Amino acid sequence: MFFKSKLHSLTACAGLLALVACGGGGGSGPAPDNGNGNGNGNGFQVPAPDAEAVFHLDYNELVQGQRVRDLANDTDYAVENQFMAPELVPGVDGSALRTDGFSTWISTNINLAIQRTMTVESWVALESYPSDHEVPHAHLSPSSFINQRSSATGFSVDINTFGQWEFRFFVSGNEYSLFVEEPFPLYEWTHIAAVIDTPNGNARLYLNGDQVANEAVPVDSTINLANVPLVIGKSNDDTYMGIFLVNALNGAFDETRIYPGARTSAMIQEEYSTRVSAASDPMTEALVVPESRFANDLQRPRLHAMPPANWANEPHGLIEVDGRYHMFYQRTPNGPFKTQMHWGHMVSDDLVSWEHDQDALRPTLEDSPTQGFDMKGIWSGDVVYDQGTAYAFYTNVNHSSSFNPGIAVAVSDDDDLRHWEKLGPIIDTSSVQDFRDPYLWKEGDTWHMLIGARISGGGALDYYRSTDLLNWTRRTGFTGSVAFSQLDIGSDIWEMPVFEQLDGDTYVLVVNPIGGQVSKYDQDKPTRGVYWTGRWDGNRFTPDYLTPKNLDVIEGHLSPTVTRRDDGLPVGIGIVDERRSSQAQLDAGWTHTFSFPRQWYLMDDRETLGQRPIAELEALRVADSHSQTAPGSVSGQQDPGIRGRMKEIIVEVDADSAQGQYGVIIASSADGAERTRLFYDADSQQVVLDKTRSSFSDQVEDKRFFRGDYDEAAFGKPERLHIFIDHSIVDVFINDSAAFSFRIYPEGEHSDHVYLLSQQGETTFLNVESWDLALPH
């Protein structure tokens, strides 16, 4: 353990006071009796170390569903929570209060009436450190476990975004700080205690019963309390990014107490030892997001891979190890906002049912107590497995140095890939203007790495080779004589490259151009995945065409991560991002989801990527929910009797005779006031997605028509629509070859009707099937 003092140097302690303040038990015995019982000769009665608590929250029940009980004062305090539903979870003794990282805390006006001695204790289980702006260490805005502090009075037990924590307090007008550099434990119940003992001239800080810091204070000085609310779960100094509060705590609290006396080291050790053996497992109980949090959310998917709450971004590093799939992804664990990216981690046996695991990587201070090569975020990358070791390659970002950004590597030899050791950056941007998102593959004894890049002002790739995964040599001419500028579509940079073999020497290169002429809602060049097929000879990729093809017929899905199964074919899972406002995301408490897995294969023309749903998705079908009809000729709109927010639908038509526009209406109210239309326009050979009435909400940002060119020569005229609906996400496959995914936000309780649609002519619907969907038990 390491600690620092902001006012005194412990090495400068001298004499008896130093021995009391710095040594052994920290001078925790009572002050001498000067004729006033346990007094100090100034008429003030110093409470005994075992005096009863003046503040005690056990969190074992919620009063009126909204308030926690203060057992010491026989009163209760409101729990702030944006869902108006505070959550109790298993704790160290009974229940604990779950905080969500951005909207849950306790704030109360209480006069502690403390003068000379005090002890602050609590049990805490943290899922993550608090978020912050991506600023240098000196400008951080820490959160607090518990605080009642103003700028010049009071106390707080604070923690910053790198897990460094401290006890700050004021005595006789001076501020003191007991600072611990070693990161606070995560994913475990932890006991903290902070003691001020002015009769004995010291202050002490404890972690799990062990003293980790102490400081001398003036003997018999006065503790300066603050006339501000006492807050648990966040600081009194809020930090915002737009509308988002970012420096609150994501974890659980139990047995929070404040004592008027200076409890002894033995008492604190006993508290820890007595309760720790009975504490719940935070990873499986206390830190699990209760199902009740989103139980009434009509927009939150239930079947797609996504974290249990808060912010998610691109998935990456999809890898199979010993029969289990691991997928990593960009994550802010503390709220529905993006800052200081972590690597989230989830696992699956079948690519369909996913389990949330603890975060694999997070920003840390590696170079010094205040500097690190990835302190601004663990950005996207890839994971490979070689000879029993997993290697995570990621984009590291910091405030200075040559590796800003850089490509860094971490390794894990855990069976569950839970614990990682960072080895540091290995590649810098000296050869390009910018880069991000490494992607790796192996051929023979050689490892290859592609990095999305900016070169000569536009999207490109940086290319490296290695034989040991640690020492890399840059190579030029990945695309041979074809310049990246000939392939780019006017972007600033290419992100999330993927390079996979489809058949023989035919490979597919997928990139995600962003910036420049490309933007999220641009109707001509929206942000989306694009690809080229071509020949790979082990040294050069020769694309079949210069103008890339769209990964999806309609934009909405991008940045897939890819693995291979036993059949040897690639399977991709991408992000399907939000299409609603920041306010809507804040109100929801979560952001973004991932697509259903798609199997990739080479179409018969050997120049087009085919995509179909993996067979394992059939496990989601609810037994006995199957329905099937043969509607025949349809003109206008017809009701096949299908309803639901979690549905699989297969529609087959006689494409040879179909004319005009044919398809389906989904997520529709009975009167059509809220609806989404999806159809094929045979005349223009375009797929049309009409979202103009997809939601009653004024927070949806893309309620318009979408048109995507459809390649009939490659995919065939649409005769089979395979649709998966999971609340606000829809995955569509046409002829088991073309695909797209998108978001809708129907608000009506009964906006779950499905209709068949045929306009400007009749269409023969040969077969319509549907199933209810649910995660298998």
N, C-alpha and C positions, 0 to 999 in steps of 0.2 A: 504494500500500500504506500502511496505517496500523498503528501498534503503540503499545502502552502498557506502562509499567513499573509494577509494584505496589510497588517499593521505591525506585527512583531516577527522576528526571526527566532524560532525555537532554539537554535544553536546559541543564541545570545542569552538564554535564560541563565540566571546566576542566583546563588544563595538559596535560602530556604524557600522563597516564593517559587523559584524555578523548580525546585524539587517537588513541591506540591503541584504545580501546574503541569509539569512535563513528565513526571515519572509515574511509575507503578499504577496505583489505583486512581490517580488524578486528583487526590485530595478530596475524596467524596464524603468524608465524615462530617458530622455536625460542627457548627462553630462553637467556641467555648461559651459556657453559660456565664453571663455577666450579671446575674441577679434577676433577669426577666425570663426565666425558663430557658428555652432554646433561643436566646436573644443575642444581640450584637452590641449591647451597651448604648444603643441610640433609641431605645424605646420601641424597636420594631421586632415583633415576634417572628423568627425565622422558622418556617414550617419544617417538620421532620422529613427525612428522606422518604418515609413510607406514608406521608400524608395522602389522603384521598384525592383523586383526580378532581379538578375543577371543570373539566371538559372531557366527555367520554362518548364517543360514537361507536356502537358495536355493529351497526348496519344489519341487524338480524330481522328487521321488519321495516316496512314502509308504512308510515301513518297516512291514511287516506290515499295510498298509492303514490304519493308525491314527496313525502317528507321523512327525514331520518330523526331518530330519537336521541337526544342528549341525556344520557342516564344520570349525569352528575347534576344537572340543573332541572330535571323533570320538565323538559320542554322539547320542541322539535323544530327542525329547520328545513326549508324547502331545498330540494335538489333541482338545480337548473338542468334542463334537458329539452332539446328542441322537439322531441317527439312526445313530450308530456308523459313519458313513461320511463322513469328511472328503472334501472335493471339491477336486480340482486343475483349474485352468483355464489357458488360455494367458496367459502373463505377458510381462514385458519381456525375459526371457531364459529360455527354456524354459517351465516351469510356474509357476503362482502358486497360493496358497491362497485359496479362496473362503470368506468368512465370511457368515453368514446374518442377522446383526443381533440375534440373541437367544440362540443356543445354541452358537456356534462361536468358539473362541479357543485360544490356546496359553498355558499357565502352567507355569513351571519354576523350581525353586530353583537358582540359579546365583550363585556368588560372583565378581563381575567383577574384584575386586582392583585397583580404580582409585583414584588419590589426587588427582592434580593436573590431569589433562587427560582428555578423553573426547570421542568423536564418536558420535552415534546417527544412523543413516541407514536409510531404507526407501523402497521404491516402494509407492505406495498408489493404488488406483482405488476411489473411493467411488460407490455408487449413490445414497446419501442420507446426510444427517447423522443422528446418533444420536437416538433418541426420548428423551422425558423427560416428567415430569409437566407439565401446563399451568400453570406457576408463573411468577411474575415473574423477571426476569433474574437478580437477586441470589440466587435460590434454586435455580438450575439445578444439575444433577448431570452434569457432562461425562463423556464417554467418553474413551478413550485409544487412540492408535495403538500406543504402546508405553509401558510404565511399570514402574518398580520403586520405588514411593514409598509411604511411610507418612505420618502426619500431620506429622512433623518431620524426616524424612530422605528421601533418594532423589531420583528424577527421573521426569518423565513428559512425553510429548508429547500434549496433550489436545485435544479438540475438542468444542464444545457443539452443541446442537440447531439453532443458527442458522448453523453453519459457522465461527464464530469459533474460532481455535485458538491454542495457546500452548505454550511450553516452560517447565516449572516444575522447579526443582531447588533443592537446599540446598548452600550453601557456608559452611563455618565456622559452622554453626549458624543461619544466616539463609536465609530463603526468597527466591528470585528468580523473576520471571516475565517472559518475553518474549511479549507478547500481540499477536495480529494480528486486527484488526477485520474486515478484508475477508474475505468468505466463502471457504472452501477450495474448490478446483475440484471439480466433480462430473463423472462420466462420462468421465474421461480418466485416463491414467496420470500420476501426479504424484510427483515425487521430493522428499522432505523430509530435512533434515539439521539436527541441533542440535549445537553445539560448546560445550564449556567449556574455556577456556584460561587457567588461573589464573596461570601464569608471566608471561603478557602481560596479565593483569588484565581479561579480557573473556569474554563469552558471546555466541554468535551463532545466529541461526535462518535457514534457507534454504528457499526454495521454487523448485523447478525451476532450481537453480543460482544463483538471485539471493538476495542477503541481504535479508530483509524485517524483521529486528529485531536489535538488539544491546543489550548491557548491560555496564556496568562491574562487575567483581567485585574483591575485595581481591587484590592481587598475592600469588602463592604461597600462597593459601589452600587449604584441603583440601575436596575434594568429599565430602559426607556421604552415603554410600550407605546403602540401607535393607536390613534383614534380612527381606525379604518376597519372595514370588515375583515373578519378572519375567513380565509378562503382555503378550501381543500380541493386539489386537482388542477389548479392553474395559478399563475402569478397574478398579482394586482396590477402588473404592468403588461397590458395586453399588446400583442403584436398581430397586425392584420396584413393580409395580402388581398387587396380589394375588399370583398365582403366576407372573407374567410378569416376567422380567428385561428392562428396557426400554432401558438405556443401553449396549448393545453396538454394534458396528459392522457395517454391511451393505456389503461391498465385497470387495476382493481385495488380497492382500499379496504382494510379491516382493522378493527380495534385501534382507533385513533384516540389518543389521550393527551391531555396536558395536565401536569402535576404542579402544584405550587412549591414543592420541595425539589432538592437536587438528589435524584435517585442514584444509588450507588452502582458501581460496575457489577457487583454481584446480583443486584436486583434486575438489572438490564439483561445480564446473561441468563438469569432464571426465566425471565419472560420469553426470551428466544428459545431456550432449551425445552420449556414446558409445552410450547405450542407448535414448534416446527414439525414434530413428528406426526401431528394430527392435521397439518395443513393439506388442503386439496392440491392436486396437481394442476398448476395454472394452465399448462398447455392444453390439457384435455377438459378442464372444467372452468376455472376462473376466467380465462382469457378467451374462451369461446364466445362468439357473438350470439346472444340468445335469439332463437328463432322468432321470438315475439317482436324483435326490433323492426322487421320488414314484413311481418305477417299480413298486413293490410295494404302493402304496396302493390298496386296493379301493374306497375311498370317493371319491377325487378324480375329478371329471369330466374327460373328455378332449376333449369336443366343444363345450362351452359356453364363452362368453366369460367370462374371469376372469383376474386377474393371475397371473404365474408363481409367486408364493409370498406368504405373509404375509396381512395383513388387507385385505379389500375391503368396501365398503359401497355405498350407492346409486349406480347409474349416472346420468349426467345429461349434458346438452349434446350429445346425439347429433345430428350435423350432417354433411351431404354437401358437400364442397368439391372441385371439379374431378374428379368421378367417384369419389372415395374418401370413405368414411364414417369420421368421427372420433367416438369415444365417450370421455367423461371419467367419472371415478368417484371416490368417496371411497376413500382408501387410506392405510394405515400401511405404509410400505415395509420396516419393520425387524422385523416379527414379527406373530404372530396376535393382536394386541391393538389397542385403539382409543385413540389419543391424537394430538393435533396433526395433524389431517387434512391430507393432501396431495390434489391432483388427479392421479390416475393418468390414463393416456392410452393408448388402443389404436386401431388403424386396421384397416379392412377394405375390400375391393372389393365384397363381396356380402352383408354383414351376417351371414355364417356363419363364415368363416375369419378370425380376428383375429390381428394382430401386436401384441406389446407394444412400446410406445415409452417414452421417458424421461418422468418425471413432468413435467406441465406447470406446476404451481404448488405452492409449499410455503410454510409460515410463514416470514416474514422480519422483519427489523428495519428499518423504513422511517423512522420519525419521529426516531430518535436511535440511537446505538450500543447502547442498551438497551431501546428501546421500538419497537413496531410496531402497526399497526392490525389485523393478522391473525396476531399471534404465538401465539395459542391455536388457530389452525386455519383452513384454507381449506375451508369447508363448502359444501354442495351449491348448485347454481345452474343456469345455462343458458349456451349459446353461440349466438350468431347471427353471420351473415356479411353484410357490407354494403360494397359497392364495394371489394372486394379486401382488406378488413380483418376479422378475426375479433374479436368482443367477448365476453369471458368475464365474466359477472355471477355473483358468488358471495357467500355469507354470510361476512363477516369477523367474528372474535371476538377480543377482546383483554382487557386487565386494567382498562382505564379508558377515559375519553373518551366523547363523545356517540355515537360509532359503535361501540357495544358492546352488542349486535351491530349491524352495519350491512350495507348492500349495497355491495360494492366492484366495481370493473371493472378488467379487464386487457385489453390488446390484443395482437394478433399479426398481422403481415403476411407471415409465413413460409408458403411453399407447404405445408409439412408441419405447421404449427401447433405447432412444437416450442418456440420461444422467445417469451416473453411479457413485456410491460412493464406493470407495475402502475401504474394511474392513481390509485388510492385510493378511499375510500368516497364514495358519492354520495347515499345515503338513510339516515336514522337511524330509530329506533323511537319518535320523539316522539309519533306519532299512534296507536300501538298499544301493547299491553302487552309483546308479544314478536313476532318474526317470523323467517322463514328461507326459503331456497330459492326465489329468483326464477325466473319462467318468462316468456318473451317471445314475441311474434308481431307481425307488421307487416301493416297494412291501409292501402293507399295510401301516403301519406307519413308516417303516424303509427305509432309503435311503442307497443305496450301491454306492461305488466308486471304480472303477478300475483305476490304474495308470500304464502306460507303464514303465517298470523298467529294470535295470540291477542287477542281483543277481548271485553271484558266477561266475562272468565273462561272463554271457550270458543273452539272452533275457528272460524276466519274467514279472510278474505283482505284484503290491502292492495293497492290498485290505483293504478297510475301511468301517465302518458302522456308521450311525448317525440317530438320531430321530429329529434333529432340523437344519440340514445343516451347523451348525457352530462348533459343538463339535463332533469329530470323534474318533472312536476306531479302532485300527488296528487289523485285523484278519489274520490268517495264513491258509494255506491249501485250497486255493480257488479251486484248481484242485484235491483235495482229496489226494489219495495216489500216483497220477501221478506227478512226479517232473517236473518243468518247463524245466529242462535240457533234459528231454525225448521228449519234444515237440519242442524245439528250433531247428533251422536249421543252427546253427553255427554263429549267429549274436552276436553283442555286446549288443544290447538293443532292446526292442520292443517299437514301437511308436503307437500312435493313436488307442488304443483299442476300440472296439465296442462290446457290449454284448446285444443281442436282442432275444426276444422270437419269434419263428417261428410258433410253433403249440403245444399246450399243454405244456408238460414239456420239449419239444425239443427247445433248444436255439442254437444260432450261436455265436461263439467268433471269432472276426476278429482282427488281429494285423498286424503291418507292421514292420518286422525285418529289422534292418539296421546295418551296420558295420560288423566287423569280416570277415567272408567269403562271406558276401553279399555286393554287390555294384551295382551302377546304370546300368552299361553296361556289367556286368558279364553275360556270356551266360549260365552258369549253375545255378547260384544263383543271379539273378537280384533283385534289390529292387522292391518289389511288395507287395500287400496285400495277406495274407493267412488266412485260417479259419479252424475251427473245428466245427462240430455239436456235440451235446451231451445232456445229461440230467442235468437239474438243479432242485435241491430239496429245494431251498431257502437258502442253506448253502454251498453246494459243486457243482461244475460243473464237470461232468464225461464225458470226450470226447469220441466220438465213435471210434476214431483212433488216433494214435500218430503222424504220419506224416501228416502235414496239407495239405489241398487242396488249389489250387490257386484260388484267387478271380476272376481273369481274365484268359482267355485262353492264351492270349498274353500279356506280360507286357507293361506298359505304363500308367496305371491308378492305383491309390493307395489312401490310407487314406480317406475313405469315412466318411462323417458325415450323421447321420440318423435321420429321424423323422417318425412319424406315421400319416396317414390320417384317414378319417372317416371309411374306410374299415378295419382298424386295422392292415394292413400290413405295414412293414417298407419300407421306400424309402431312398435310399442312393445317395449322390452326392460326388464325389471324385475329386482329382486334376489330371489333365493330363498335366504333366510337359513338359518343353521345351526340345527339342533334338537338339539344335543348340548352337553355341558358345556364349560366353559372348559378343563378338563384335557384333554379330547379334542381340542380345538382346538389347544392347546399341543403335544400329542403329534403331531398331524398336521402342524403348521407352516404351516397356511393356514386361512382362514376366509371363507365365503360364496362364492356363485357367482351368475351371471346367467341369466335364462331364455332359451330360444330366442325368436327374434323372432316377434311376433304381428302379423298384419295386422288393423287395426281397420276396421269398416264399420258402417253403420246397418242394423239389422234391418227387416223389412217393417212392423213395428208402429210404426216411427219413434220409438220410445222406449227401445230396447234396443241396447246396444253388442254387436256380433258380433265374435268373434275367431277367426282361423284361422291355421294355420302358413303362413309364407311359402313360395312354391314353391322358392326357392333351397335350402331344406333338403334337397331331393332329391339335391343334389350330395354329400351325406354317404353315400348308399347305396353299399355295396360291390358292385362288379360281380359277377355270377354268384352272389350270396348270396340271391337272392329265392326265397321259398317261398310256396306258396299251396294252401289246402285249402278244401273246403266240408263242414264237419263234420256239418251237419244237426241233428237233434234232440239236445239235451244236457239231461241231468238229473243234477245233482250236479256232479262235476268231471271234466273231460276233458283229456287231454294232446295238444295239436296238434303236439308235437315242436319247440317253440321254446325255445331256450336262449341266454343271453348277457347281458353287462352293458352292451353298447352295441347297442341294438336299436331299430328302428322297427317298430311293430305296428299293423295296421289290422284291426279286428274289426267285421263288419257282421252285424246280426241282423234278423229279421223282427219289428219293433217292434209291429206291429198285433196279433200273436198272443202276444207276450211277456207273461208275468205273473210275479208274485213278484219275485225278485231275480236279476239277470243281469249278468255282467261278466267280469272276469278276476282271476286271482291272478298276481302278479309277484314277482320276486326271492325265489323259494321254494326251499327245500331239497326233496330228493326226498320226505322224510317229512313235510313241512309244518311242522316245528318252527320254522323261520324262514320268514316269508312276509308279504306285504302283499296284502290283498284290496281290490279296487276294483269296486264294482257299483252298479247303479241299483235302488232300491226303488220299484217301480211303484205300490205301494199308497200310500206316503207322498209320492211324487214328490220323493224326495231322492236325491242322490248320496251314497254311503257309502264312506268310506275307513277301512279297518280296519288300524291300525298297531300293534295290541296285541302282535303277534309279529313285527314288522318287523326286529328286530335282537336278537342275543344279547347285545349290549353293555349294560352297566348305566349307560353314560354318555349314552344317548339320553333326551331330556327329554319327548317327547310320544308315547309308545307308548300310544295310546288310540284310541277311535272318533271319527271326524269325520263330521258330517252337514251337507250343504249343500242348502238348498232349490233346486229346479230349476224353471225357468219353462217348462213344456211348451208354453204358448200362444205364447211367443216363439221358443223353440228347437226345438220339436217333440220328441216322445218319442224318447229316445236310440235310434238305430239304427246309428250309426257312431261307434266309439271309435277315435281316432287317438292312439297313445301313443308317446312317445320316452323311452327309458331310457338314461341315461348315468351309470352307477355310482350315486352317491347322489342324483341329481336325476331327477325324472320330470316331463315335460310332457304334459298330457292335453288333447285337443280333442274335444268331443262335437258331432257333426253339423256340424263346421266352423263352429261358432257360439259355443258356450260353452267356457270354458277354465279350467284351474287347473294349478299347478305345486307340487310338494312335495318334501321330502327324506326319504330312508330310508337306513339304514346296515347292510345285511346283511353279516355278518361271515364266514359260512361260505363256504369256497372254492367250493363247488358250489351256493350259493344263487342260482341264475340261471335257474331253470325258470319257464316261463310256462304257466298252465293256464286253460282256459275254465271259467266258473262259472255254474251255474243252480240257484237254490234256491227252494223253495216252488212249484215248477212247472217245466214244460219250456220251453225256449227254442230256437228254430230259429236256428242260426248259419249264415248264408248264405255267408260268405266270411271267411277269415282269411289275412292276408298278413304277411310279415315280411321285413326286410332287416337284415344286419349293417351297422353304421355305422362310418365312419372319416373323419378329415379328409382332404380331397383333397390330392394331392401337387402 
